[in-house]
């Protein structure tokens, strides 16, 4: 099987590419624009594989995508390319609209044209998997869970752009018959995550002896999903999901932000002890504008219909993640050099 993956040099995308080339016989075409969050360093382990191709392209460019579809002749698409950091969307929303909405529209247009050119057998087996986020559902109170039927209520430029792309994908299934699938996942963490997100920021700030910033009172809650559990869920949906359906993917690991930070600090106290606890570096800062209080996924549908459940608990996943970052500080330096110095983003509140 030949799979076209967009955004395959990003955090989740590169994990998917590495997993496919290590654990399946699939051939992979990785299409990535290589923005600040996409790095070929994350693919060094597989870059010489014969079943792997990389193409630096922008999913918003129609001719480029058309050429890649007809040249590679994929049996399916897994679409991960997206601007994904809420704080960056607060500072500058335009690129989120362009990539997440316009880019997805262009990809759907090119995929549909290509799909219609296939013979009946390949056409019936083709799949277009769109990878999205639980943030499209908005914010939960202290109880309840997001299900596949939860009404959309996005609160940030990022989640609004992803909600729009989800609606486009559904429209292409209902209007044109393109066999699409959508997944909405909770917060991912694990190796190779660009150091602007909470967990790698905390690890690196702690190791540098700098203040560890925690938004507000630290009581906001997220469900944490280890990235390789997510990858296995995506492949399960891609292979066995029913076209037109949506599947929520969660890690069953609800944690407050301060609990996550404390867990990292206490783990570092054991792994790399120093005179004082890393917790003394924790500093509470002004909250993110419009910070959603709680996300929590009901992943019973994918378990019941497709048999997927996560393998990692938060405790096992975070230990693997911390050990990976401690052993790969050179990767962190390579991907942040000249483009990010662990500064806070998302503080712009006025036009």
N, C-alpha and C positions, 0 to 999 in steps of 0.2 A: 504494500500500500504506500502511496505517495501523499504526504501531508504538507500543505502550505501553512506555515505558521507565521503570523504577523507579530511583531514585538518580541521576537525570539532572543534578543540580546538583553532584555530587561530581566527583572528579578524572577517572576513566575515563568516567563517565556523561556529563559535560559535553563531553568530547572526542567521544564518540559522537554526541551531539545536534548539535554544531557540524558534524561531518563529514557526517551525514545530510542536513542542511539545505543544505549547500554543494554536495554531490556527487551527490545523488539527488533523486528527485521524491517521496520518502516524506513523509507527514504524521506528526508526532510529538506524542504526549502525554507530557510529562515529569511524573512523579509523584515528589515529593521532600518529605521532612519538614522539610528545612533545619535539620539539626543543626549542630554546630560545623564540620563538614567539608563541608557543602553550601552553596553560595553562588551567588546569582543573578548576582553580578558576573562569574562565569565564563561566563555566557550572554549578556552584553551585546551581542555581535556578531550574535546571531540572535533576540533577544527580540521583535523587531517583524516577524518573518517570518510570513506568512499561514498557512503550513503548520505552525506551532508553537503548542502550547498548554502552559501550565504549571498544575499543580494542587498546592498544598501540602497533602499528606495523609500519614497514617501507614499503612504497609502492614499494620500489625497490626489496623486497624479494618475490620471486615468490611463494614459498610454503605457506608463510603466507597469501598472497592474494588469492591463490587458495582455501585454507581452509576456509577463510572468505566468499568467494562467495558461495561455496557449503554448508557451514554451515548455513549462514543467509538466503540464497535464496532471494536476493533482486529483486524488480521489476524495479529497476533503480539505476543509479549511478550519483551523483553530485560530480564532481572531483575538489576540491579546493586546495588540498595539493600542496604547492609550496614554494620555497624560493622566497621572493618578494621584498626585499629592494634593490634599485639600488645602494646605497652607499656600502652596504655589498658585492654586486657583483663586485664592483670595487676593493675592498680589497682582495677578494678571490672568484674566479669564479667557482672553481671545484665543490662545493656542489650544485651550481645552475644547472650545467650540469647534475650532478647525479640525483638530485631530479626531476627537471622540465622536463628533456628529458628522461633519463633512467627510472625514476619512472613512467612517463606517458606511455612509451612504455610497461612496464611490466603490468601496469593496463589494458591497451588495450588488451594485449595478454590474460590475465586471464578473462577479461570480455567477450571477443569473444568466448573463449572456453566454459564458463558457458552459455552464450546466446545460443550457438548452441545446448546445452543440454535441453533447455526448450521445452515444448509443443508449438504448433503453436500459440495458443491464447496469452500465456505469452510472447512468442518470438516477436509477432507483437506489443505488448504494451510496451516492454522494451525500455528504453532510457538511453543514456550515455551523460550527459551534462558536457562539459569541460569549466571551467571558466577561462577566459584569460583577457588580458589587452589591452587598446588602445595604449600602448607604442610600440607594434609590428609594428605600422604604421610609426614610426619615428617622425619627427618634422615638424610642420606646421609653415608657415610664419604668417603675421598679418591677413590673410584672409583664408577662406576655412574651410572645416570640413572633418573629417575622416568618410568615409562611409564603408559599408561592402565590397565594390569593390576597396578600396584604396590599392595600392601595398604595400607589406611589406617592411619596411626599418628600422629595429631595430638598435639602436645606442649603447646599453650597453650590458654587459654580461647577465644581467637579461632579458632585452627585447628580446635578441637573443635566449635565452633558451626558453622563452615563445613562440616565433614565431615558433621555431622548434617543440614544442609540439603541436601547432595548426596544423601544416602541417601533423604531425603523425595522429592526430585525423581525419582529412579529408581523409587521405590515407586509414584508417581503414573503413571508410564509403564506399569509392569508390571501394576498393579492396575486402573487406570481407563482406560488407553489414551491418556492425554493425550500428544500428540506433543512430548516434551521432548528437549532437548539440554543437555549440560553441557560447559563448558570449564574447564580448570584451567591458570592462567597463572603465569608467573614474575614476579619483581619489576618492576613498571612504574615508569617515570620519564618526565618530560617537562613541558611547560608546564601551569600551573594546578594543580600538585600542592600540597595543603595543607602548609604548612611545619612538619610534625611528623616527616616521613619523612627518611631519611638525606641524600639528595641536596640538597633545598632547605634543610635545616638547615645543611649544610656551606657552601653558597653564602652564605647570609645571615649566619651566624656569621663567616665569613671577611670579608665586606664590613663588618661591624660592629666588626671588630678584637677579637672575643671568642674565648675558647678553643673549639676545634673538638673535641667529644667523640667518642672512638672506643671502643666497648665492648671490654673484654678486651684481647687482643693484636691485634685487627683482622684476624685470619686467617679469620674466618667467610666462607664463599663463597656468593654468590648469582648467579643467571642474570638478566641485566638485559634488559628488553624495552621498547623505546620505545613510548609510549602509542598513537601513531597506527598503528604496526605491529599492535598489539593490536586496535585498532578494525577494521582491515581483516580481521584473522583472525576476529573475531566476526561480521562481516557475511558472510564466506565460509561460516562454519558455519551461520549463520541461514538463508542462502539455499540451501545445497547439502548440509548435513550430514544424516545419516540419523537419524531419530527413535530415541531410546533409546541413542544413542551418546555417548561422551565423547571429547573432543579436547584433548590437551595443547598449550599454546601457549608457546613459549619463544623467547628472543632470540638463542640461540647465543653468549652473551656472559658467560661465567663470570668473575667478578672477586672477589677478596677485598675486604672492606670497606676495608682500608687502601689498597689499590690505587685504589679509587674515590675516596677522599678525596685521595690524592696527585694523581690526574689532575685533579680539580677545582682543587686549589691551583696546580698547574703551569699550567693553562689561565688562571687568574686572574692569575698572575704575568706572563703575556704580554698579556692584555687590559687589565688595570688594574694596572700595576706599582707597587710601593712599595719603600721602602728595603730591607726584608727580605722573604724569601719567606713566603707565606701558610702554608707547611708548618710554620713555627715556632709557629703557633697550635694545632697538633695536640696534644691532651691525651688520654692513655689513662685511661679510667675503669672502675670496677667493672662487670663483665659483666652483661648481662641475665640474670635467672633463667631457667634452662631454655633457653638460647640454642641453637637448632639449628645444627649445624656447617656443613652444606652442603646447598644445593638445586641441582639440575640437571635440566633438562627434556629428554626425548627427544621431539622434535616431528616425528618421521618419519611418523607416521600422518596428520596434517593435510597434510603435504607430499605424501605419496603418494596419498591419497584425494581431497583437495580442491585441491591445487596451491598451497597458501599457503607462503611463506617470508618472513622479515622483510627489509625494505629497508635498515634502518639498522644500521650497526655501532655498537659502544659509542662509539667515537671521534667519529663523525658525530652521533650522538644526543646525547651529553653536551655537545658544543659548541653545538648548537641550544638545548639546555635552559639552559645557563649564560647564553647571550645573551638568552634570553627573560626570565629572572629579572632580569638587569641592566637590562632595558628596562621591566620591569613591577613595580618596587618599590612603586608605589602600590597595585597589586592585593594584594601581600603585606601591606601595612599595613591595607588595608580588611578582609581576611578574618581577620586575627589580632587586630584591635583589640578589646580588652576580653575576649578569650576564650583567648588563648594567647600567651606571651611567649618562646617557644623554650626553655622549661625542660625538663629531663629528666622523662620519664614512666616508669612501669613499675618503680618502686623498692619498691613495697609487696610484701613477701614473707610477711607474717603476716596472719591473719584478725583 
